[in-house]
Amino acid sequence: MPLIMMIQQKIIQDQPHVKETLLKLCDEVRPNLILTTGGTRISLYDITPD
């Protein structure tokens, strides 16, 4: 496995899909670190409503 691997995934407006995608990534790739961006701030509910 390479020292650094970057995977980009775009998930739009679907909280359950965000959770499913991150869990699948953890199971399949087993990363040491996952960084996500989006929403308005870092919190439990970091999703920007329409």
CHARMM internal coordinates of N, CA and C (Angstrom, degrees):
IC EDIT
DIST 1 N 1 CA 1.4569
DIST 1 CA 1 C 1.5299
ANGL 1 N 1 CA 1 C 108.14
DIST 1 C 2 N 1.3287
ANGL 1 CA 1 C 2 N 117.35
DIHE 1 N 1 CA 1 C 2 N 138.23
DIST 2 N 2 CA 1.4637
ANGL 1 C 2 N 2 CA 120.03
DIHE 1 CA 1 C 2 N 2 CA 179.08
DIST 2 CA 2 C 1.5290
ANGL 2 N 2 CA 2 C 111.82
DIHE 1 C 2 N 2 CA 2 C -64.63
DIST 2 C 3 N 1.3144
ANGL 2 CA 2 C 3 N 114.69
DIHE 2 N 2 CA 2 C 3 N 158.11
DIST 3 N 3 CA 1.4570
ANGL 2 C 3 N 3 CA 120.23
DIHE 2 CA 2 C 3 N 3 CA 178.82
DIST 3 CA 3 C 1.5239
ANGL 3 N 3 CA 3 C 111.23
DIHE 2 C 3 N 3 CA 3 C -61.97
DIST 3 C 4 N 1.3269
ANGL 3 CA 3 C 4 N 116.54
DIHE 3 N 3 CA 3 C 4 N -42.09
DIST 4 N 4 CA 1.4634
ANGL 3 C 4 N 4 CA 121.48
DIHE 3 CA 3 C 4 N 4 CA 177.97
DIST 4 CA 4 C 1.5207
ANGL 4 N 4 CA 4 C 108.70
DIHE 3 C 4 N 4 CA 4 C -126.33
DIST 4 C 5 N 1.3200
ANGL 4 CA 4 C 5 N 116.40
DIHE 4 N 4 CA 4 C 5 N 128.53
DIST 5 N 5 CA 1.4551
ANGL 4 C 5 N 5 CA 121.75
DIHE 4 CA 4 C 5 N 5 CA 176.52
DIST 5 CA 5 C 1.5220
ANGL 5 N 5 CA 5 C 107.33
DIHE 4 C 5 N 5 CA 5 C -127.57
DIST 5 C 6 N 1.3187
ANGL 5 CA 5 C 6 N 116.62
DIHE 5 N 5 CA 5 C 6 N 127.73
DIST 6 N 6 CA 1.4602
ANGL 5 C 6 N 6 CA 119.91
DIHE 5 CA 5 C 6 N 6 CA 178.22
DIST 6 CA 6 C 1.5233
ANGL 6 N 6 CA 6 C 108.82
DIHE 5 C 6 N 6 CA 6 C -113.16
DIST 6 C 7 N 1.3209
ANGL 6 CA 6 C 7 N 114.91
DIHE 6 N 6 CA 6 C 7 N 128.36
DIST 7 N 7 CA 1.4591
ANGL 6 C 7 N 7 CA 121.95
DIHE 6 CA 6 C 7 N 7 CA 176.96
DIST 7 CA 7 C 1.5129
ANGL 7 N 7 CA 7 C 106.67
DIHE 6 C 7 N 7 CA 7 C -121.45
DIST 7 C 8 N 1.3178
ANGL 7 CA 7 C 8 N 116.07
DIHE 7 N 7 CA 7 C 8 N 128.71
DIST 8 N 8 CA 1.4630
ANGL 7 C 8 N 8 CA 119.88
DIHE 7 CA 7 C 8 N 8 CA 179.58
DIST 8 CA 8 C 1.5174
ANGL 8 N 8 CA 8 C 108.75
DIHE 7 C 8 N 8 CA 8 C -111.57
DIST 8 C 9 N 1.3076
ANGL 8 CA 8 C 9 N 115.58
DIHE 8 N 8 CA 8 C 9 N 131.06
DIST 9 N 9 CA 1.4678
ANGL 8 C 9 N 9 CA 122.04
DIHE 8 CA 8 C 9 N 9 CA 179.44
DIST 9 CA 9 C 1.5115
ANGL 9 N 9 CA 9 C 107.69
DIHE 8 C 9 N 9 CA 9 C -138.24
DIST 9 C 10 N 1.3149
ANGL 9 CA 9 C 10 N 117.41
DIHE 9 N 9 CA 9 C 10 N 127.48
DIST 10 N 10 CA 1.4634
ANGL 9 C 10 N 10 CA 120.99
DIHE 9 CA 9 C 10 N 10 CA 178.34
DIST 10 CA 10 C 1.5240
ANGL 10 N 10 CA 10 C 108.41
DIHE 9 C 10 N 10 CA 10 C -103.76
DIST 10 C 11 N 1.3280
ANGL 10 CA 10 C 11 N 115.97
DIHE 10 N 10 CA 10 C 11 N 124.20
DIST 11 N 11 CA 1.4622
ANGL 10 C 11 N 11 CA 122.24
DIHE 10 CA 10 C 11 N 11 CA 178.80
DIST 11 CA 11 C 1.5235
ANGL 11 N 11 CA 11 C 106.49
DIHE 10 C 11 N 11 CA 11 C -124.87
DIST 11 C 12 N 1.3116
ANGL 11 CA 11 C 12 N 116.89
DIHE 11 N 11 CA 11 C 12 N 126.66
DIST 12 N 12 CA 1.4603
ANGL 11 C 12 N 12 CA 120.26
DIHE 11 CA 11 C 12 N 12 CA -174.45
DIST 12 CA 12 C 1.5265
ANGL 12 N 12 CA 12 C 110.50
DIHE 11 C 12 N 12 CA 12 C -118.87
DIST 12 C 13 N 1.3288
ANGL 12 CA 12 C 13 N 116.49
DIHE 12 N 12 CA 12 C 13 N 123.26
DIST 13 N 13 CA 1.4711
ANGL 12 C 13 N 13 CA 124.93
DIHE 12 CA 12 C 13 N 13 CA 167.83
DIST 13 CA 13 C 1.5187
ANGL 13 N 13 CA 13 C 116.07
DIHE 12 C 13 N 13 CA 13 C 55.07
DIST 13 C 14 N 1.2860
ANGL 13 CA 13 C 14 N 119.99
DIHE 13 N 13 CA 13 C 14 N 38.47
DIST 14 N 14 CA 1.4534
ANGL 13 C 14 N 14 CA 118.94
DIHE 13 CA 13 C 14 N 14 CA -179.61
DIST 14 CA 14 C 1.5256
ANGL 14 N 14 CA 14 C 109.49
DIHE 13 C 14 N 14 CA 14 C -148.74
DIST 14 C 15 N 1.3147
ANGL 14 CA 14 C 15 N 116.69
DIHE 14 N 14 CA 14 C 15 N 90.24
DIST 15 N 15 CA 1.4587
ANGL 14 C 15 N 15 CA 121.53
DIHE 14 CA 14 C 15 N 15 CA -175.39
DIST 15 CA 15 C 1.5288
ANGL 15 N 15 CA 15 C 113.12
DIHE 14 C 15 N 15 CA 15 C -54.97
DIST 15 C 16 N 1.3408
ANGL 15 CA 15 C 16 N 120.81
DIHE 15 N 15 CA 15 C 16 N -45.86
DIST 16 N 16 CA 1.4663
ANGL 15 C 16 N 16 CA 118.76
DIHE 15 CA 15 C 16 N 16 CA 178.73
DIST 16 CA 16 C 1.5302
ANGL 16 N 16 CA 16 C 111.85
DIHE 15 C 16 N 16 CA 16 C -60.64
DIST 16 C 17 N 1.3355
ANGL 16 CA 16 C 17 N 117.25
DIHE 16 N 16 CA 16 C 17 N -35.53
DIST 17 N 17 CA 1.4606
ANGL 16 C 17 N 17 CA 119.92
DIHE 16 CA 16 C 17 N 17 CA 179.96
DIST 17 CA 17 C 1.5313
ANGL 17 N 17 CA 17 C 110.93
DIHE 16 C 17 N 17 CA 17 C -68.48
DIST 17 C 18 N 1.3199
ANGL 17 CA 17 C 18 N 117.45
DIHE 17 N 17 CA 17 C 18 N -34.64
DIST 18 N 18 CA 1.4673
ANGL 17 C 18 N 18 CA 121.38
DIHE 17 CA 17 C 18 N 18 CA 176.50
DIST 18 CA 18 C 1.5236
ANGL 18 N 18 CA 18 C 108.98
DIHE 17 C 18 N 18 CA 18 C -60.57
DIST 18 C 19 N 1.3145
ANGL 18 CA 18 C 19 N 116.66
DIHE 18 N 18 CA 18 C 19 N -48.94
DIST 19 N 19 CA 1.4684
ANGL 18 C 19 N 19 CA 121.41
DIHE 18 CA 18 C 19 N 19 CA -179.21
DIST 19 CA 19 C 1.5266
ANGL 19 N 19 CA 19 C 111.04
DIHE 18 C 19 N 19 CA 19 C -61.84
DIST 19 C 20 N 1.3312
ANGL 19 CA 19 C 20 N 116.91
DIHE 19 N 19 CA 19 C 20 N -46.54
DIST 20 N 20 CA 1.4678
ANGL 19 C 20 N 20 CA 121.13
DIHE 19 CA 19 C 20 N 20 CA -179.88
DIST 20 CA 20 C 1.5220
ANGL 20 N 20 CA 20 C 111.31
DIHE 19 C 20 N 20 CA 20 C -60.51
DIST 20 C 21 N 1.3210
ANGL 20 CA 20 C 21 N 116.82
DIHE 20 N 20 CA 20 C 21 N -43.10
DIST 21 N 21 CA 1.4580
ANGL 20 C 21 N 21 CA 121.21
DIHE 20 CA 20 C 21 N 21 CA -178.68
DIST 21 CA 21 C 1.5213
ANGL 21 N 21 CA 21 C 111.44
DIHE 20 C 21 N 21 CA 21 C -64.75
DIST 21 C 22 N 1.3313
ANGL 21 CA 21 C 22 N 117.24
DIHE 21 N 21 CA 21 C 22 N -43.75
DIST 22 N 22 CA 1.4628
ANGL 21 C 22 N 22 CA 120.32
DIHE 21 CA 21 C 22 N 22 CA 179.58
DIST 22 CA 22 C 1.5271
ANGL 22 N 22 CA 22 C 111.56
DIHE 21 C 22 N 22 CA 22 C -66.96
DIST 22 C 23 N 1.3312
ANGL 22 CA 22 C 23 N 117.61
DIHE 22 N 22 CA 22 C 23 N -39.55
DIST 23 N 23 CA 1.4655
ANGL 22 C 23 N 23 CA 120.28
DIHE 22 CA 22 C 23 N 23 CA 177.97
DIST 23 CA 23 C 1.5248
ANGL 23 N 23 CA 23 C 111.08
DIHE 22 C 23 N 23 CA 23 C -65.29
DIST 23 C 24 N 1.3248
ANGL 23 CA 23 C 24 N 116.93
DIHE 23 N 23 CA 23 C 24 N -40.67
DIST 24 N 24 CA 1.4673
ANGL 23 C 24 N 24 CA 121.33
DIHE 23 CA 23 C 24 N 24 CA 178.44
DIST 24 CA 24 C 1.5279
ANGL 24 N 24 CA 24 C 110.07
DIHE 23 C 24 N 24 CA 24 C -63.42
DIST 24 C 25 N 1.3254
ANGL 24 CA 24 C 25 N 116.96
DIHE 24 N 24 CA 24 C 25 N -43.02
DIST 25 N 25 CA 1.4589
ANGL 24 C 25 N 25 CA 121.08
DIHE 24 CA 24 C 25 N 25 CA 177.89
DIST 25 CA 25 C 1.5256
ANGL 25 N 25 CA 25 C 110.77
DIHE 24 C 25 N 25 CA 25 C -60.24
DIST 25 C 26 N 1.3211
ANGL 25 CA 25 C 26 N 116.97
DIHE 25 N 25 CA 25 C 26 N -43.92
DIST 26 N 26 CA 1.4708
ANGL 25 C 26 N 26 CA 120.98
DIHE 25 CA 25 C 26 N 26 CA 178.93
DIST 26 CA 26 C 1.5223
ANGL 26 N 26 CA 26 C 111.59
DIHE 25 C 26 N 26 CA 26 C -62.10
DIST 26 C 27 N 1.3249
ANGL 26 CA 26 C 27 N 117.18
DIHE 26 N 26 CA 26 C 27 N -41.15
DIST 27 N 27 CA 1.4600
ANGL 26 C 27 N 27 CA 121.33
DIHE 26 CA 26 C 27 N 27 CA -178.84
DIST 27 CA 27 C 1.5260
ANGL 27 N 27 CA 27 C 112.25
DIHE 26 C 27 N 27 CA 27 C -70.21
DIST 27 C 28 N 1.3328
ANGL 27 CA 27 C 28 N 117.25
DIHE 27 N 27 CA 27 C 28 N -40.83
DIST 28 N 28 CA 1.4614
ANGL 27 C 28 N 28 CA 120.94
DIHE 27 CA 27 C 28 N 28 CA -172.84
DIST 28 CA 28 C 1.5261
ANGL 28 N 28 CA 28 C 113.32
DIHE 27 C 28 N 28 CA 28 C -86.57
DIST 28 C 29 N 1.3255
ANGL 28 CA 28 C 29 N 117.49
DIHE 28 N 28 CA 28 C 29 N -42.07
DIST 29 N 29 CA 1.4644
ANGL 28 C 29 N 29 CA 121.04
DIHE 28 CA 28 C 29 N 29 CA -173.78
DIST 29 CA 29 C 1.5285
ANGL 29 N 29 CA 29 C 111.87
DIHE 28 C 29 N 29 CA 29 C -99.82
DIST 29 C 30 N 1.3237
ANGL 29 CA 29 C 30 N 116.83
DIHE 29 N 29 CA 29 C 30 N -28.01
DIST 30 N 30 CA 1.4655
ANGL 29 C 30 N 30 CA 123.72
DIHE 29 CA 29 C 30 N 30 CA -178.73
DIST 30 CA 30 C 1.5291
ANGL 30 N 30 CA 30 C 111.65
DIHE 29 C 30 N 30 CA 30 C 54.35
DIST 30 C 31 N 1.3352
ANGL 30 CA 30 C 31 N 116.68
DIHE 30 N 30 CA 30 C 31 N 58.35
DIST 31 N 31 CA 1.4679
ANGL 30 C 31 N 31 CA 120.20
DIHE 30 CA 30 C 31 N 31 CA -177.68
DIST 31 CA 31 C 1.5300
ANGL 31 N 31 CA 31 C 112.17
DIHE 30 C 31 N 31 CA 31 C -73.11
DIST 31 C 32 N 1.3146
ANGL 31 CA 31 C 32 N 115.84
DIHE 31 N 31 CA 31 C 32 N 156.67
DIST 32 N 32 CA 1.4661
ANGL 31 C 32 N 32 CA 121.53
DIHE 31 CA 31 C 32 N 32 CA 173.52
DIST 32 CA 32 C 1.5191
ANGL 32 N 32 CA 32 C 111.43
DIHE 31 C 32 N 32 CA 32 C -81.65
DIST 32 C 33 N 1.3264
ANGL 32 CA 32 C 33 N 116.44
DIHE 32 N 32 CA 32 C 33 N -22.98
DIST 33 N 33 CA 1.4576
ANGL 32 C 33 N 33 CA 120.98
DIHE 32 CA 32 C 33 N 33 CA -176.36
DIST 33 CA 33 C 1.5207
ANGL 33 N 33 CA 33 C 109.52
DIHE 32 C 33 N 33 CA 33 C -151.35
DIST 33 C 34 N 1.3281
ANGL 33 CA 33 C 34 N 116.20
DIHE 33 N 33 CA 33 C 34 N 137.62
DIST 34 N 34 CA 1.4640
ANGL 33 C 34 N 34 CA 122.38
DIHE 33 CA 33 C 34 N 34 CA 173.30
DIST 34 CA 34 C 1.5198
ANGL 34 N 34 CA 34 C 107.10
DIHE 33 C 34 N 34 CA 34 C -125.11
DIST 34 C 35 N 1.3261
ANGL 34 CA 34 C 35 N 116.84
DIHE 34 N 34 CA 34 C 35 N 127.39
DIST 35 N 35 CA 1.4579
ANGL 34 C 35 N 35 CA 122.06
DIHE 34 CA 34 C 35 N 35 CA 175.51
DIST 35 CA 35 C 1.5141
ANGL 35 N 35 CA 35 C 108.19
DIHE 34 C 35 N 35 CA 35 C -112.90
DIST 35 C 36 N 1.3237
ANGL 35 CA 35 C 36 N 116.45
DIHE 35 N 35 CA 35 C 36 N 132.85
DIST 36 N 36 CA 1.4591
ANGL 35 C 36 N 36 CA 120.82
DIHE 35 CA 35 C 36 N 36 CA 176.81
DIST 36 CA 36 C 1.5235
ANGL 36 N 36 CA 36 C 109.09
DIHE 35 C 36 N 36 CA 36 C -125.95
DIST 36 C 37 N 1.3162
ANGL 36 CA 36 C 37 N 116.30
DIHE 36 N 36 CA 36 C 37 N 154.29
DIST 37 N 37 CA 1.4593
ANGL 36 C 37 N 37 CA 121.47
DIHE 36 CA 36 C 37 N 37 CA 175.78
DIST 37 CA 37 C 1.5150
ANGL 37 N 37 CA 37 C 108.94
DIHE 36 C 37 N 37 CA 37 C -133.39
DIST 37 C 38 N 1.3002
ANGL 37 CA 37 C 38 N 115.89
DIHE 37 N 37 CA 37 C 38 N 158.03
DIST 38 N 38 CA 1.4572
ANGL 37 C 38 N 38 CA 120.72
DIHE 37 CA 37 C 38 N 38 CA 177.89
DIST 38 CA 38 C 1.5135
ANGL 38 N 38 CA 38 C 110.21
DIHE 37 C 38 N 38 CA 38 C 136.32
DIST 38 C 39 N 1.3081
ANGL 38 CA 38 C 39 N 115.60
DIHE 38 N 38 CA 38 C 39 N 173.09
DIST 39 N 39 CA 1.4534
ANGL 38 C 39 N 39 CA 119.84
DIHE 38 CA 38 C 39 N 39 CA -179.26
DIST 39 CA 39 C 1.5147
ANGL 39 N 39 CA 39 C 111.54
DIHE 38 C 39 N 39 CA 39 C 75.56
DIST 39 C 40 N 1.3197
ANGL 39 CA 39 C 40 N 116.18
DIHE 39 N 39 CA 39 C 40 N -162.67
DIST 40 N 40 CA 1.4608
ANGL 39 C 40 N 40 CA 121.28
DIHE 39 CA 39 C 40 N 40 CA -176.72
DIST 40 CA 40 C 1.5206
ANGL 40 N 40 CA 40 C 113.02
DIHE 39 C 40 N 40 CA 40 C -111.19
DIST 40 C 41 N 1.3259
ANGL 40 CA 40 C 41 N 117.75
DIHE 40 N 40 CA 40 C 41 N -16.97
DIST 41 N 41 CA 1.4601
ANGL 40 C 41 N 41 CA 121.49
DIHE 40 CA 40 C 41 N 41 CA 179.69
DIST 41 CA 41 C 1.5301
ANGL 41 N 41 CA 41 C 108.35
DIHE 40 C 41 N 41 CA 41 C -164.92
DIST 41 C 42 N 1.3101
ANGL 41 CA 41 C 42 N 116.70
DIHE 41 N 41 CA 41 C 42 N 169.95
DIST 42 N 42 CA 1.4626
ANGL 41 C 42 N 42 CA 120.78
DIHE 41 CA 41 C 42 N 42 CA 176.85
DIST 42 CA 42 C 1.5201
ANGL 42 N 42 CA 42 C 107.97
DIHE 41 C 42 N 42 CA 42 C -86.54
DIST 42 C 43 N 1.3269
ANGL 42 CA 42 C 43 N 116.70
DIHE 42 N 42 CA 42 C 43 N 115.89
DIST 43 N 43 CA 1.4588
ANGL 42 C 43 N 43 CA 122.56
DIHE 42 CA 42 C 43 N 43 CA 179.15
DIST 43 CA 43 C 1.5189
ANGL 43 N 43 CA 43 C 108.45
DIHE 42 C 43 N 43 CA 43 C -162.92
DIST 43 C 44 N 1.3178
ANGL 43 CA 43 C 44 N 117.17
DIHE 43 N 43 CA 43 C 44 N 177.50
DIST 44 N 44 CA 1.4651
ANGL 43 C 44 N 44 CA 120.47
DIHE 43 CA 43 C 44 N 44 CA 177.47
DIST 44 CA 44 C 1.5168
ANGL 44 N 44 CA 44 C 111.80
DIHE 43 C 44 N 44 CA 44 C -61.87
DIST 44 C 45 N 1.3195
ANGL 44 CA 44 C 45 N 116.49
DIHE 44 N 44 CA 44 C 45 N -31.95
DIST 45 N 45 CA 1.4614
ANGL 44 C 45 N 45 CA 121.09
DIHE 44 CA 44 C 45 N 45 CA -177.11
DIST 45 CA 45 C 1.5223
ANGL 45 N 45 CA 45 C 109.30
DIHE 44 C 45 N 45 CA 45 C -115.56
DIST 45 C 46 N 1.3264
ANGL 45 CA 45 C 46 N 116.78
DIHE 45 N 45 CA 45 C 46 N 62.75
DIST 46 N 46 CA 1.4625
ANGL 45 C 46 N 46 CA 123.26
DIHE 45 CA 45 C 46 N 46 CA -175.26
DIST 46 CA 46 C 1.5278
ANGL 46 N 46 CA 46 C 110.29
DIHE 45 C 46 N 46 CA 46 C -85.30
DIST 46 C 47 N 1.3164
ANGL 46 CA 46 C 47 N 115.77
DIHE 46 N 46 CA 46 C 47 N 61.76
DIST 47 N 47 CA 1.4622
ANGL 46 C 47 N 47 CA 122.35
DIHE 46 CA 46 C 47 N 47 CA 179.23
DIST 47 CA 47 C 1.5144
ANGL 47 N 47 CA 47 C 107.46
DIHE 46 C 47 N 47 CA 47 C -129.99
DIST 47 C 48 N 1.3194
ANGL 47 CA 47 C 48 N 116.97
DIHE 47 N 47 CA 47 C 48 N 130.96
DIST 48 N 48 CA 1.4567
ANGL 47 C 48 N 48 CA 120.88
DIHE 47 CA 47 C 48 N 48 CA 179.17
DIST 48 CA 48 C 1.5225
ANGL 48 N 48 CA 48 C 109.10
DIHE 47 C 48 N 48 CA 48 C -87.11
DIST 48 C 49 N 1.3375
ANGL 48 CA 48 C 49 N 118.57
DIHE 48 N 48 CA 48 C 49 N 118.13
DIST 49 N 49 CA 1.4679
ANGL 48 C 49 N 49 CA 120.10
DIHE 48 CA 48 C 49 N 49 CA 178.76
DIST 49 CA 49 C 1.5251
ANGL 49 N 49 CA 49 C 110.89
DIHE 48 C 49 N 49 CA 49 C -70.70
DIST 49 C 50 N 1.3195
ANGL 49 CA 49 C 50 N 115.71
DIHE 49 N 49 CA 49 C 50 N 155.18
DIST 50 N 50 CA 1.4734
ANGL 49 C 50 N 50 CA 120.73
DIHE 49 CA 49 C 50 N 50 CA 177.63
DIST 50 CA 50 C 1.5034
ANGL 50 N 50 CA 50 C 110.35
DIHE 49 C 50 N 50 CA 50 C -67.11
END
COOR INIT
IC SEED 1 N 1 CA 1 C
IC BUILD
